[in-house]
Amino acid sequence: MKIEKFANRFVCDLVAYEPGKPIEETARELGLDPDSIVKVASNENPLGPAPMALDAIRNAAAEMHIYPDGGGYKLRSALAEKYDLGLENVVLGNGSNEIIELLCHCFLNEGAALIAAEHAFVVYKLMATLFGANYVEVPDPNFVHDLDAMAAAITDETRLLFIANPNNPTGTIVDEETIDRFMEKVPEHVVVVFDEAYFEFVGDAPDTLKHVRAGRNVIVLRTFSKAYGLAGLRIGYGLGAPQVTEILQKARQPFNTNEVAQRAALASLADTDHVQATVSNNADGLAFYEVAFQEMGLEYVPSVANFVLVNVGDGDRLFAEMLKQGVIVRAMRGYKLPGWVRISVGTKVENERCLEVMKAVLATF
Ligand SMILES: *Cc1c(COP(=O)(O)O)cnc(C)c1O
């Protein structure tokens, strides 16, 4: 008898998350130098970690025989201070992805429902499936979350509602007024999750923390993986109303975030120059791609994040052909967008190389 018969059915039903293709693997397969490869597939920071974070990482190394601070006191205090919230409002995660999973642990089961937008971050669907819950996908005309339709989709069974703002992979955002109107319609039995992984890239991001301060059943997720350049360390956080974070704290592992990550994150918060340089490089890169795509007559979705979604006709083919030349982009079939690729903003040199290779490959289509 097959062992699958005895495994949790919801797990067996899952289609594993496919990350961006790793640089080392690509270099090995192509027989290329890893340094020659341009990876613009996972929305990573092309400038790397903050210099102050690098120092903190080096200094932490000698103390790795000691367990981390399970309560994450210093980092949580710094975040509470930064946002003028209390320590009880802050929960740390092994990447903000872990907090997504913790939310599902706490609020989902068979028969419960999670609402998200049609082209939302794919991890929500993965997690809803893992917990045997119903995944309710609401159409997003022009790739923008339709909050009226999402509110209308709420039923007695709804427990979680995710708003990725800006959303990945579309790069679109909903504004504060729309969010405020939406919040008026949300009943108490639904936890609203604002996933703000790209918050730092948005000049005038909507204030969602006011709903946390008002004590609504809301949590705002942010991360050190994107603008802070610490994706490899896995550290993110949630800013939530105490009644929400209190439950999440019970569901996490005692040492869910490691000591190196906590210290590097803390140091990153102080390195404001690095975030500014990152955001400025990103704005230049977005403008570069938008002009290029307009000239090439390609359909794209105007983005406020650190990547851009562009329609190239056959995303898998463009991905495969660009890969052969050492440039890794992300095909979007998994998001039911087989014609599209998502390109992360790189350094100026990386953007130029990516575009050059893209043009050469598209000329052969
Ligand atoms: C990248 C991303 C995250 C952050 O993931 P981490 O686990 O913090 O690395 C969360 N949400 C969305 C929508 C993302 O694109």
The ligand as a Gaussian input file, in Angstrom:
#p B3LYP/6-31G(d) Opt

LIG

0 1
 C        8.602000      38.457000      -1.022000
 C        7.240000      38.480000      -0.434000
 C        7.046000      38.224000       0.916000
 C        8.196000      38.126000       1.854000
 O        8.676000      36.903000       2.028000
 P        9.721000      36.639000       3.190000
 O        9.221000      35.347000       3.745000
 O        9.655000      37.746000       4.173000
 O       11.036000      36.515000       2.520000
 C        5.770000      38.283000       1.443000
 N        4.733000      38.598000       0.656000
 C        4.879000      38.867000      -0.638000
 C        3.695000      39.265000      -1.428000
 C        6.136000      38.805000      -1.226000
 O        6.271000      39.055000      -2.522000

